[in-house]
């Protein structure tokens, strides 16, 4: 008789596999870090060290936040409802210039706690001091793809850009065999990175066979700047540099014309939609339905807490579905199943994890969440996909398993001391207020 490490029973299993299979009264058994058995009814010929009774709730792949800046959880609500440049120049940039690794570590732990508690098991991060992001994610037990932001001006972490590329390569070497942490090369954007930097970053990504991640076409002003500087739209510019390819992950992609969407499809570029951030900053709306119609992989991200202000992918799914129905004036666009796919297996495919996570199938990594449906706002349940996208909230997630490890049980975090994390975050917030009230040293 086979011995499982973990068994989830009595659940409605939403596999999110290619067929969209649903297993009523099903089970998922885990051995080590992988799914060892999955099916309808009870697991046969096996016992488990730990049993979770889903009680008729929903069991599905962990959600994947495909774009965020985790440590910006410490900036949540710092300066809302302001024009973008005032927000950046008067608040965000002054604080970021004085950050250190410990600040980023604490902010990332806070973000990881929020994400686990709301059903996210994997995130993709772009920020500063990313080695600390990786350490914090590892401490929390989260799967992540992270990379140090690169741009033409000096960084408070690594200094001049020459050291930025070296720092990125050191991250690649340090974390290359880690079961949870993966590294990407992450130039910030077309307008903050010279052509030489973009080419060098792309070369580094290709050398190691890892993703290249960049913000593209987020605002209308960005399009104007790039056209004035290079005589091309952003994706035309990237194509001319030889940067477009299936390894490229393009965040935002709000302002696209037909030719650019064709280029994205032609080169198999992956796109990350961040609807709530784009709405809050009045950046615009990504043409997701048109991208999906071209067969382009589109995943979901929250962006950072300074421009969202949460990391709850259930809220993001709800917004994405409704926003695009309004944009197209078509209620059939972005149906619930499509949106849930964006937050699960499309997210996995976009980040290069398609063979490992994003669906519940035998042999895949055991990244699994359980949603408690015994609540008034989830009763009755006719369509589980509809419930997850339009009715469920992050706090409805009762259990979370990442890489075969139970990291949340009955809403209790097992790998983090939540009260300690929040206390440290409050101390960092006091530091932020001091920074904003005092001029920088040497000014």
C-alpha positions as CSV (number, residue, x, y, z in Angstrom):
1,X,0.0,0.0,0.0
2,X,1.4,3.4,-1.1
3,X,2.1,6.0,1.7
4,X,1.2,9.5,0.7
5,X,2.5,12.6,2.6
6,X,-0.7,14.5,2.1
7,X,-4.2,13.7,1.0
8,X,-7.0,16.2,0.2
9,X,-10.4,14.5,0.0
10,X,-14.1,15.3,-0.4
11,X,-13.4,18.2,-2.8
12,X,-14.7,19.4,-6.1
13,X,-11.4,19.2,-8.0
14,X,-11.0,21.9,-10.7
15,X,-8.0,20.4,-12.5
16,X,-7.6,23.3,-15.0
17,X,-6.1,20.7,-17.4
18,X,-6.5,21.0,-21.2
19,X,-9.9,19.4,-21.0
20,X,-11.0,21.5,-18.1
21,X,-11.9,18.3,-16.1
22,X,-13.9,18.6,-12.9
23,X,-13.8,15.7,-10.5
24,X,-16.8,15.6,-8.1
25,X,-16.1,14.3,-4.6
26,X,-12.5,13.9,-5.7
27,X,-9.1,13.6,-4.1
28,X,-5.6,14.8,-4.6
29,X,-2.7,12.8,-3.0
30,X,0.8,14.3,-2.6
31,X,4.1,12.5,-2.2
32,X,7.1,14.6,-1.8
33,X,6.7,17.8,-3.8
34,X,4.5,16.2,-6.5
35,X,0.9,15.1,-7.1
36,X,1.0,11.3,-6.9
37,X,-2.7,10.6,-7.4
38,X,-5.7,12.5,-8.5
39,X,-9.2,11.3,-9.3
40,X,-12.9,11.1,-8.5
41,X,-13.9,9.4,-5.3
42,X,-11.5,8.4,-2.6
43,X,-7.8,7.5,-3.1
44,X,-7.4,3.7,-3.4
45,X,-4.7,1.6,-1.9
46,X,-3.0,4.5,0.0
47,X,-2.7,6.0,3.4
48,X,-1.5,9.5,4.2
49,X,0.4,11.1,7.0
50,X,-1.8,14.2,6.8
51,X,-5.4,14.4,5.6
52,X,-7.3,17.5,4.7
53,X,-11.1,17.2,4.3
54,X,-12.2,19.8,1.8
55,X,-15.8,19.3,3.0
56,X,-17.2,19.7,-0.5
57,X,-15.2,22.9,-1.2
58,X,-13.2,23.7,-4.3
59,X,-9.7,22.3,-4.9
60,X,-7.7,24.0,-7.6
61,X,-4.2,25.0,-8.6
62,X,-2.6,27.8,-6.6
63,X,-3.0,31.2,-8.3
64,X,-0.1,32.8,-10.0
65,X,0.6,36.5,-9.7
66,X,2.6,37.1,-12.8
67,X,3.7,40.6,-12.1
68,X,4.3,42.5,-8.9
69,X,6.8,44.5,-6.9
70,X,6.4,42.7,-3.6
71,X,8.2,45.0,-1.2
72,X,6.0,47.9,-2.2
73,X,3.5,46.4,0.2
74,X,5.2,48.9,2.6
75,X,4.0,51.8,0.3
76,X,0.3,50.7,0.4
77,X,-1.8,53.9,0.6
78,X,1.3,56.1,1.0
79,X,0.3,58.6,-1.8
80,X,-2.9,57.7,-3.5
81,X,-5.0,59.7,-6.0
82,X,-2.1,61.7,-7.4
83,X,-0.9,62.3,-11.0
84,X,1.7,59.6,-11.9
85,X,4.8,61.9,-12.1
86,X,3.9,63.6,-8.8
87,X,3.4,60.2,-7.2
88,X,6.8,59.0,-8.4
89,X,8.9,62.1,-8.0
90,X,7.6,63.3,-4.6
91,X,7.0,60.0,-2.9
92,X,8.1,56.7,-4.5
93,X,11.5,57.7,-5.8
94,X,12.7,59.6,-2.7
95,X,11.8,56.6,-0.5
96,X,13.3,54.0,-2.9
97,X,16.6,56.0,-3.0
98,X,17.0,55.3,0.8
99,X,15.9,51.7,1.0
100,X,18.2,48.9,1.9
101,X,18.0,45.1,1.8
102,X,16.3,44.7,5.2
103,X,13.5,47.1,4.1
104,X,12.9,45.0,1.0
105,X,13.0,41.7,3.0
106,X,10.4,42.9,5.5
107,X,8.1,44.2,2.7
108,X,8.4,41.0,0.8
109,X,7.5,38.9,3.9
110,X,4.4,41.0,4.3
111,X,3.5,40.5,0.7
112,X,4.1,36.8,0.9
113,X,1.8,36.6,3.9
114,X,-0.9,38.5,2.0
115,X,-0.5,36.4,-1.1
116,X,-0.6,33.0,0.7
117,X,-3.7,34.1,2.7
118,X,-5.4,35.0,-0.6
119,X,-4.6,31.8,-2.6
120,X,-1.5,32.9,-4.5
121,X,1.3,30.2,-4.5
122,X,3.6,31.7,-7.1
123,X,4.6,35.3,-7.9
124,X,6.9,37.1,-10.4
125,X,8.8,40.1,-9.0
126,X,10.7,43.0,-10.3
127,X,12.3,45.4,-7.8
128,X,15.5,46.3,-5.9
129,X,17.6,44.1,-3.6
130,X,16.0,41.0,-5.2
131,X,18.3,38.6,-3.4
132,X,16.3,39.7,-0.3
133,X,13.1,39.0,-2.2
134,X,14.3,35.5,-3.0
135,X,15.3,34.9,0.7
136,X,12.0,36.2,2.0
137,X,10.0,34.0,-0.5
138,X,12.0,31.0,0.5
139,X,11.4,31.7,4.1
140,X,7.6,32.0,3.4
141,X,7.7,28.8,1.3
142,X,6.5,30.5,-1.9
143,X,7.4,29.8,-5.4
144,X,8.8,32.8,-7.3
145,X,10.5,34.1,-10.4
146,X,12.5,37.3,-9.5
147,X,14.9,39.6,-11.1
148,X,16.7,42.8,-10.2
149,X,15.4,45.9,-12.0
150,X,17.9,47.3,-14.5
151,X,18.0,50.8,-15.9
152,X,20.4,53.4,-17.3
153,X,20.7,55.4,-14.0
154,X,22.5,54.2,-10.8
155,X,20.6,51.8,-8.5
156,X,20.6,52.1,-4.7
157,X,21.5,48.4,-4.6
158,X,24.2,47.8,-7.1
159,X,25.3,51.2,-8.3
160,X,26.1,51.7,-12.0
161,X,24.5,49.5,-14.6
162,X,27.6,47.5,-15.3
163,X,27.4,46.2,-11.8
164,X,23.7,45.5,-12.4
165,X,24.3,43.0,-15.0
166,X,27.0,41.3,-12.9
167,X,24.6,41.3,-9.9
168,X,21.9,39.7,-12.0
169,X,24.4,37.0,-13.1
170,X,25.3,36.4,-9.5
171,X,21.6,35.9,-8.7
172,X,21.4,33.3,-11.5
173,X,24.3,31.4,-10.2
174,X,23.3,31.5,-6.5
175,X,19.6,30.4,-7.0
176,X,20.0,28.1,-10.1
177,X,19.3,24.8,-8.3
178,X,16.7,26.1,-5.8
179,X,13.3,24.2,-5.8
180,X,11.3,27.4,-5.3
181,X,13.3,30.4,-6.5
182,X,14.0,31.1,-10.2
183,X,15.8,34.2,-11.7
184,X,14.9,36.3,-14.7
185,X,16.7,39.2,-16.3
186,X,14.6,42.4,-15.9
187,X,15.4,45.6,-17.7
188,X,12.8,48.1,-16.5
189,X,11.4,49.5,-19.7
190,X,12.1,50.7,-23.2
191,X,12.3,54.4,-22.1
192,X,14.6,53.8,-19.1
193,X,17.0,51.4,-20.8
194,X,19.3,52.2,-23.7
195,X,19.4,49.9,-26.7
196,X,22.8,48.6,-25.6
197,X,21.4,47.7,-22.2
198,X,18.4,45.9,-23.7
199,X,20.6,43.9,-26.0
200,X,23.0,43.0,-23.2
201,X,20.1,42.0,-20.9
202,X,18.6,39.9,-23.7
203,X,22.0,38.2,-24.3
204,X,22.2,37.3,-20.6
205,X,18.7,35.8,-20.6
206,X,19.5,33.8,-23.7
207,X,22.8,32.6,-22.3
208,X,21.1,31.0,-19.3
209,X,17.8,30.1,-21.0
210,X,15.8,32.2,-18.6
211,X,13.0,34.8,-19.1
212,X,13.5,38.4,-20.0
213,X,10.9,40.6,-18.4
214,X,10.1,44.3,-19.2
215,X,7.4,46.9,-18.8
216,X,6.1,47.8,-22.3
217,X,3.5,50.2,-23.6
218,X,2.0,51.0,-20.2
219,X,1.1,54.6,-20.8
220,X,0.3,56.8,-23.8
221,X,3.2,59.1,-22.9
222,X,5.6,56.2,-23.1
223,X,4.6,55.7,-26.7
224,X,5.3,59.3,-27.5
225,X,8.7,59.3,-25.8
226,X,9.8,56.1,-27.5
227,X,8.6,57.3,-30.9
228,X,10.4,60.6,-30.5
229,X,13.6,59.0,-29.3
230,X,13.8,56.0,-31.7
231,X,11.2,56.7,-34.4
232,X,9.4,53.5,-33.6
233,X,6.6,52.2,-31.3
234,X,7.9,50.1,-28.3
235,X,7.4,46.7,-29.9
236,X,8.8,47.9,-33.2
237,X,11.9,49.1,-31.3
238,X,12.3,45.8,-29.4
239,X,11.9,43.8,-32.7
240,X,14.6,46.0,-34.3
241,X,17.0,45.1,-31.4
242,X,16.3,41.4,-31.8
243,X,14.8,41.2,-28.3
244,X,11.4,39.7,-29.2
245,X,11.0,36.0,-28.6
246,X,9.2,33.3,-26.6
247,X,11.4,34.1,-23.6
248,X,10.1,37.7,-23.4
249,X,7.5,38.5,-20.8
250,X,5.9,41.9,-21.5
251,X,4.1,43.6,-18.6
252,X,1.1,45.8,-19.1
253,X,0.9,46.2,-22.9
254,X,-1.9,48.7,-22.6
255,X,-1.3,50.8,-25.7
256,X,-0.9,48.5,-28.7
257,X,-1.8,48.9,-32.4
258,X,-2.7,46.0,-34.7
259,X,0.8,45.6,-36.0
260,X,2.2,45.3,-32.5
261,X,-0.3,42.6,-31.6
262,X,0.8,40.7,-34.7
263,X,4.4,41.0,-33.6
264,X,3.6,39.7,-30.1
265,X,1.9,36.7,-31.7
266,X,4.5,36.1,-34.3
267,X,7.3,36.0,-31.7
268,X,5.3,34.2,-29.1
269,X,5.8,36.9,-26.5
270,X,4.0,36.4,-23.2
271,X,1.8,39.3,-21.9
272,X,0.9,40.1,-18.3
273,X,-2.4,42.1,-17.7
274,X,-2.6,44.2,-14.6
275,X,-6.1,45.7,-14.8
276,X,-6.5,47.2,-11.3
277,X,-3.2,49.1,-11.4
278,X,-3.8,50.3,-14.9
279,X,-7.2,51.6,-13.8
280,X,-5.9,53.3,-10.7
281,X,-3.1,55.1,-12.5
282,X,-5.5,55.9,-15.4
283,X,-3.0,54.2,-17.8
284,X,-5.7,52.6,-20.0
285,X,-7.0,49.1,-20.7
286,X,-5.0,46.3,-22.3
287,X,-6.7,44.7,-25.3
288,X,-6.8,41.3,-23.7
289,X,-9.6,39.7,-25.7
290,X,-7.8,40.7,-29.0
291,X,-4.6,39.2,-27.7
292,X,-6.3,36.0,-26.7
293,X,-8.0,35.7,-30.0
294,X,-4.5,35.7,-31.6
295,X,-3.4,32.8,-29.5
296,X,-1.2,34.9,-27.3
297,X,-0.6,33.7,-23.7
298,X,-2.0,36.4,-21.3
299,X,-1.6,36.0,-17.6
300,X,-2.7,38.2,-14.6
301,X,-0.7,40.3,-12.2
302,X,-1.5,42.7,-9.5
303,X,1.4,45.1,-9.9
304,X,2.7,46.6,-6.7
305,X,0.6,47.6,-3.7
306,X,1.5,51.3,-4.3
307,X,-0.7,51.2,-7.4
308,X,-3.3,48.6,-6.6
309,X,-3.5,48.5,-3.4
310,X,-3.7,44.7,-2.7
311,X,-2.2,41.5,-3.9
312,X,-5.5,39.5,-4.0
313,X,-5.8,37.7,-7.4
314,X,-9.4,36.9,-6.7
315,X,-10.2,40.6,-6.8
316,X,-8.0,40.9,-9.9
317,X,-9.9,38.2,-11.7
318,X,-13.2,39.8,-10.9
319,X,-12.0,43.2,-12.2
320,X,-10.4,41.7,-15.4
321,X,-13.6,39.9,-16.4
322,X,-15.9,42.9,-15.9
323,X,-13.6,45.5,-17.2
324,X,-13.1,43.8,-20.6
325,X,-16.8,43.2,-20.9
326,X,-17.3,46.9,-20.5
327,X,-14.5,47.8,-22.8
328,X,-15.9,45.7,-25.6
329,X,-19.5,46.1,-24.7
330,X,-19.8,42.3,-25.0
331,X,-20.9,40.3,-21.9
332,X,-19.6,37.1,-23.4
333,X,-16.0,38.3,-23.5
334,X,-13.6,37.1,-20.8
335,X,-15.8,34.3,-19.4
336,X,-15.0,33.0,-16.0
337,X,-13.2,29.9,-17.1
338,X,-10.9,32.0,-19.4
339,X,-10.1,34.4,-16.6
340,X,-9.3,31.6,-14.1
341,X,-7.0,30.0,-16.8
342,X,-5.2,33.4,-16.9
343,X,-4.6,33.2,-13.2
344,X,-3.5,29.5,-13.2
345,X,-2.1,27.7,-16.3
346,X,-1.6,30.8,-18.4
347,X,0.4,32.3,-15.6
348,X,2.5,29.1,-15.4
349,X,3.1,29.1,-19.1
350,X,4.0,32.8,-19.1
351,X,6.6,32.3,-16.4
352,X,8.1,29.2,-17.9
353,X,6.6,26.9,-15.4
354,X,4.0,25.3,-17.7
355,X,5.4,21.7,-17.2
356,X,5.5,22.1,-13.4
357,X,2.4,23.9,-12.2
358,X,-0.8,25.7,-13.3
359,X,-3.0,22.6,-13.4
360,X,-3.6,19.6,-11.1
361,X,-2.3,16.6,-12.9
362,X,-0.3,13.5,-11.7
363,X,3.4,14.2,-11.8
364,X,3.1,18.0,-11.6
365,X,4.3,20.0,-8.6
366,X,1.8,20.1,-5.7
367,X,0.8,23.7,-5.7
368,X,-2.8,23.5,-4.5
369,X,-5.4,25.6,-2.7
370,X,-8.7,24.8,-1.1
371,X,-11.6,27.2,-1.2
372,X,-14.3,27.0,1.5
373,X,-17.6,27.3,-0.2
374,X,-19.8,27.0,3.0
375,X,-20.5,30.7,3.1
376,X,-23.6,32.8,2.3
377,X,-21.9,34.6,-0.6
378,X,-20.9,31.3,-2.1
379,X,-24.3,29.6,-1.7
380,X,-25.8,28.0,-3.8
381,X,-23.2,27.1,-6.3
382,X,-24.3,26.3,-9.9
383,X,-21.0,27.0,-11.7
384,X,-17.7,26.8,-9.7
385,X,-15.8,28.9,-12.3
386,X,-18.3,31.7,-12.0
387,X,-18.1,31.5,-8.2
388,X,-14.4,31.8,-8.1
389,X,-14.2,34.8,-10.5
390,X,-17.3,36.8,-9.5
391,X,-18.1,35.8,-5.9
392,X,-15.2,34.4,-4.1
393,X,-12.6,36.5,-2.2
394,X,-9.1,35.8,-1.1
395,X,-10.2,35.2,2.5
396,X,-12.3,32.2,1.3
397,X,-9.1,30.2,0.8
398,X,-8.7,27.8,3.7
399,X,-5.6,25.8,2.9
400,X,-2.6,26.3,0.7
401,X,0.1,23.8,-0.4
402,X,3.2,24.9,-2.2
403,X,5.7,22.3,-3.6
404,X,4.0,19.7,-1.5
405,X,4.3,21.6,1.7
406,X,1.3,22.8,3.7
407,X,1.9,26.5,4.2
408,X,-1.6,27.5,5.4
409,X,-4.0,25.3,7.3
410,X,-7.5,26.6,8.2
411,X,-6.4,30.2,7.5
412,X,-3.4,29.9,9.8
413,X,0.1,30.5,8.3
414,X,2.5,27.7,9.2
415,X,5.8,29.2,7.9
416,X,5.5,32.8,9.0
417,X,4.8,34.5,12.3
418,X,2.2,36.9,11.0
419,X,2.1,39.2,14.0
420,X,5.9,39.6,13.9
421,X,5.9,40.3,10.2
422,X,3.2,43.0,10.6
423,X,5.0,44.6,13.6
424,X,8.2,44.9,11.5
425,X,6.2,46.4,8.7
426,X,4.7,49.0,11.0
427,X,8.3,50.0,12.1
428,X,9.4,50.3,8.4
429,X,6.3,52.6,7.8
430,X,7.6,54.9,10.5
431,X,10.9,55.0,8.7
432,X,9.2,55.9,5.4
433,X,7.5,58.9,7.1
434,X,10.8,60.0,8.5
435,X,12.4,59.8,5.1
436,X,9.7,61.9,3.5
437,X,9.9,64.6,6.2
438,X,13.8,64.8,6.2
439,X,15.9,65.9,3.3
440,X,18.3,63.2,2.0
441,X,21.8,63.2,3.5
442,X,24.1,65.6,1.6
443,X,21.3,67.7,0.1
